[in-house]
Amino acid sequence: MQKIGSVIFSELPPTYQDQFLSGNVEKDTQFYPFQPAEGTAGSAFARLLFYGIPTVGILYLIPNYLLPNRERLNEQVSELVAPQWQGATLALLFSIGLSLLVWMLWQTWRAWRNLRVQQKIKPPSPQGDGIFGILIDSENFVVRHGDPFAEFEYAFIPQESIIQSFTSSMRFRHQAEKVSRFIDVVRIRFANHEKITEELVFKEEFALTAEELHQIINDWHQV
């Protein structure tokens, strides 16, 4: 029985696997390419260097300088801070340093993730190439998302299983711009084989606005 909703690549019907891998979309199938919103590969690489180099430096300093010289550091703190505040000061410095390290590691990982996604996504070529995006034919709505760390990477939703599609606002942090804002998303509700209602959320990452994708799904669903 074909799984409905979020799936892994091997759970997609072979015909869709072939289209995604070869880039040869069937004649009557609509294709909307995945377009990551996190800037360009160049900006992703720059962010990786910006956060990665200081993070490596901090990780080098901890075992090679801070730990071997911790007694000397304690003496320096005792020279600057009153005895009753020395413990609290050391705890505060440790907390700040640990928080900074965790934040730098997180930002480095985010930059590396974005760079990997940017390298993974390639525009289709006339010779045939792997593609990422949405395929819509007369029967199914099929997704190959370009971000393996997203809520889902692949999805298979038959037309007959869709209950409704609608747009809504969702708070989203744009890593390239370093801001959080509300964006429009498309929510597709569908029934699985057990008749249980599930939902998948689509951001504006498929060469379409949320309203355009919503209209395409509604028109297709009502055919």
C-alpha positions as CSV (number, residue, x, y, z in Angstrom):
1,M,0.0,0.0,0.0
2,Q,1.4,3.4,-1.0
3,K,2.2,5.6,2.0
4,I,0.5,9.0,2.0
5,G,2.0,12.2,3.3
6,S,5.6,12.6,4.4
7,V,7.7,9.7,3.0
8,I,11.3,8.7,2.3
9,F,12.5,8.7,-1.3
10,S,12.3,4.9,-1.7
11,E,8.6,5.1,-0.7
12,L,7.7,7.2,-3.7
13,P,6.3,5.4,-6.7
14,P,9.2,4.5,-9.2
15,T,7.8,6.8,-11.9
16,Y,8.3,9.8,-9.6
17,Q,11.7,8.6,-8.4
18,D,12.8,8.4,-12.1
19,Q,11.5,11.9,-12.9
20,F,13.2,13.5,-9.9
21,L,16.5,11.8,-10.6
22,S,16.6,12.2,-14.4
23,G,15.1,15.6,-14.6
24,N,12.9,14.3,-17.4
25,V,9.4,15.4,-16.3
26,E,6.5,13.7,-18.1
27,K,4.6,15.7,-20.7
28,D,1.4,16.2,-18.7
29,T,3.1,16.9,-15.4
30,Q,3.5,20.4,-13.9
31,F,6.9,21.0,-12.3
32,Y,7.7,23.8,-9.8
33,P,11.4,23.9,-8.8
34,F,12.6,24.2,-5.3
35,Q,14.3,27.5,-4.6
36,P,15.9,27.8,-1.2
37,A,15.3,31.2,0.5
38,E,18.5,31.3,2.5
39,G,20.5,33.5,0.1
40,T,23.1,32.2,-2.4
41,A,25.9,29.6,-2.1
42,G,28.4,32.5,-1.9
43,S,26.7,34.1,1.0
44,A,26.3,30.7,2.7
45,F,30.0,30.1,2.3
46,A,30.8,33.6,3.7
47,R,28.6,32.9,6.8
48,L,30.3,29.5,7.3
49,L,33.7,31.3,7.4
50,F,32.4,34.1,9.6
51,Y,31.2,31.8,12.3
52,G,33.3,28.7,11.7
53,I,36.8,30.3,12.0
54,P,36.1,31.9,15.5
55,T,34.4,28.7,16.6
56,V,37.4,26.7,15.7
57,G,39.6,29.2,17.5
58,I,37.5,29.0,20.7
59,L,37.6,25.2,20.6
60,Y,41.4,25.4,20.3
61,L,41.8,27.8,23.2
62,I,39.8,25.8,25.7
63,P,42.1,22.7,26.0
64,N,45.3,24.5,25.0
65,Y,45.1,27.7,27.0
66,L,42.2,28.1,29.3
67,L,42.3,24.8,31.1
68,P,46.1,24.6,31.5
69,N,46.1,28.2,32.9
70,R,43.0,28.1,35.0
71,E,44.9,28.8,38.2
72,R,46.5,31.9,36.6
73,L,43.1,33.0,35.4
74,N,41.6,32.6,38.9
75,E,44.5,34.8,40.3
76,Q,43.7,37.5,37.7
77,V,40.1,37.5,38.7
78,S,40.9,37.6,42.4
79,E,43.1,40.7,41.7
80,L,40.2,42.5,40.1
81,V,37.2,41.3,42.1
82,A,36.4,41.4,45.8
83,P,36.7,38.0,47.5
84,Q,32.9,37.7,48.2
85,W,32.2,38.2,44.4
86,Q,34.9,35.9,43.0
87,G,32.8,32.8,42.8
88,A,29.8,34.5,41.2
89,T,32.1,36.3,38.7
90,L,33.8,33.0,37.7
91,A,30.4,31.4,37.3
92,L,29.1,34.3,35.2
93,L,32.2,34.2,33.0
94,F,31.8,30.5,32.5
95,S,28.1,30.8,31.7
96,I,28.8,33.6,29.2
97,G,31.6,31.7,27.5
98,L,29.5,28.5,27.3
99,S,26.5,30.4,25.9
100,L,28.7,32.1,23.3
101,L,30.3,28.8,22.3
102,V,26.9,27.1,21.9
103,W,25.6,30.0,19.9
104,M,28.6,30.0,17.6
105,L,28.4,26.2,17.1
106,W,24.7,26.6,16.2
107,Q,25.3,29.4,13.7
108,T,28.2,27.4,12.2
109,W,26.0,24.4,11.8
110,R,23.2,26.5,10.2
111,A,25.7,28.0,7.7
112,W,27.0,24.5,6.9
113,R,23.5,23.2,6.4
114,N,22.6,26.1,4.1
115,L,25.7,25.6,2.1
116,R,25.0,21.9,1.7
117,V,21.4,22.7,0.5
118,Q,22.7,25.3,-2.0
119,Q,25.2,22.9,-3.4
120,K,22.6,20.2,-3.6
121,I,20.1,22.2,-5.6
122,K,20.9,22.5,-9.3
123,P,18.7,23.9,-12.1
124,P,17.5,21.3,-14.6
125,S,19.7,21.0,-17.6
126,P,18.8,19.9,-21.2
127,Q,20.9,16.8,-20.7
128,G,18.8,15.7,-17.8
129,D,19.7,16.3,-14.2
130,G,18.4,15.6,-10.7
131,I,15.6,18.1,-9.8
132,F,14.0,19.2,-6.6
133,G,10.5,20.7,-6.4
134,I,6.8,19.8,-6.8
135,L,5.4,17.5,-9.5
136,I,1.6,17.6,-10.1
137,D,0.0,15.3,-12.6
138,S,-3.7,14.3,-13.0
139,E,-3.6,12.1,-9.9
140,N,-0.9,13.0,-7.4
141,F,0.9,15.9,-5.7
142,V,4.5,14.9,-5.1
143,V,7.4,16.8,-3.5
144,R,11.1,16.4,-3.4
145,H,12.2,19.1,-0.9
146,G,15.8,20.3,-1.2
147,D,16.4,20.7,2.6
148,P,17.0,17.4,4.4
149,F,16.7,19.1,7.8
150,A,13.2,20.4,7.1
151,E,10.0,19.1,8.6
152,F,9.8,16.7,5.6
153,E,11.9,16.1,2.6
154,Y,9.6,14.1,0.4
155,A,5.8,14.0,0.2
156,F,3.2,12.0,-1.7
157,I,-0.4,13.2,-1.6
158,P,-3.1,11.7,-4.0
159,Q,-5.7,14.1,-5.3
160,E,-8.5,12.1,-3.8
161,S,-7.0,12.2,-0.3
162,I,-7.0,16.0,-0.1
163,I,-9.5,17.5,2.3
164,Q,-8.6,21.2,1.9
165,S,-5.8,23.7,1.2
166,F,-5.6,27.1,2.7
167,T,-3.1,29.9,3.5
168,S,-2.1,31.2,6.9
169,S,0.7,33.2,8.5
170,M,3.7,31.5,10.2
171,R,6.6,33.0,12.2
172,F,9.8,32.2,10.4
173,R,13.5,33.2,11.0
174,H,15.3,34.1,7.8
175,Q,18.9,33.1,8.5
176,A,20.3,35.2,5.6
177,E,18.7,38.4,6.8
178,K,19.0,37.6,10.6
179,V,15.4,38.6,11.2
180,S,12.2,36.8,12.2
181,R,9.0,37.7,10.5
182,F,5.6,36.3,9.6
183,I,5.3,34.7,6.2
184,D,2.4,33.2,4.3
185,V,2.4,29.4,4.0
186,V,0.2,26.9,2.4
187,R,-1.3,24.1,4.6
188,I,-2.6,21.0,2.9
189,R,-4.9,18.7,4.9
190,F,-5.4,15.2,3.7
191,A,-6.7,11.8,4.9
192,N,-4.3,8.9,5.2
193,H,-5.2,5.3,4.6
194,E,-6.7,5.0,8.2
195,K,-8.9,8.1,7.4
196,I,-6.9,10.1,9.9
197,T,-6.5,13.8,9.0
198,E,-2.8,15.0,8.6
199,E,-1.3,18.2,7.5
200,L,1.8,19.4,5.7
201,V,3.0,23.0,5.6
202,F,4.7,24.6,2.5
203,K,6.7,27.8,2.7
204,E,7.3,30.0,-0.4
205,E,10.3,27.9,-1.7
206,F,8.9,26.5,-4.9
207,A,9.1,29.4,-7.4
208,L,5.6,30.4,-6.3
209,T,4.0,32.6,-3.7
210,A,1.8,31.0,-1.1
211,E,-1.3,32.3,-2.8
212,E,-0.2,31.0,-6.2
213,L,0.5,27.6,-4.8
214,H,-2.8,27.6,-2.9
215,Q,-4.7,28.5,-6.1
216,I,-2.9,25.8,-8.2
217,I,-3.8,23.1,-5.6
218,N,-7.4,24.2,-5.4
219,D,-7.8,24.3,-9.2
220,W,-6.2,20.9,-9.5
221,H,-8.2,19.4,-6.6
222,Q,-11.5,20.6,-8.1
223,V,-10.8,19.2,-11.6
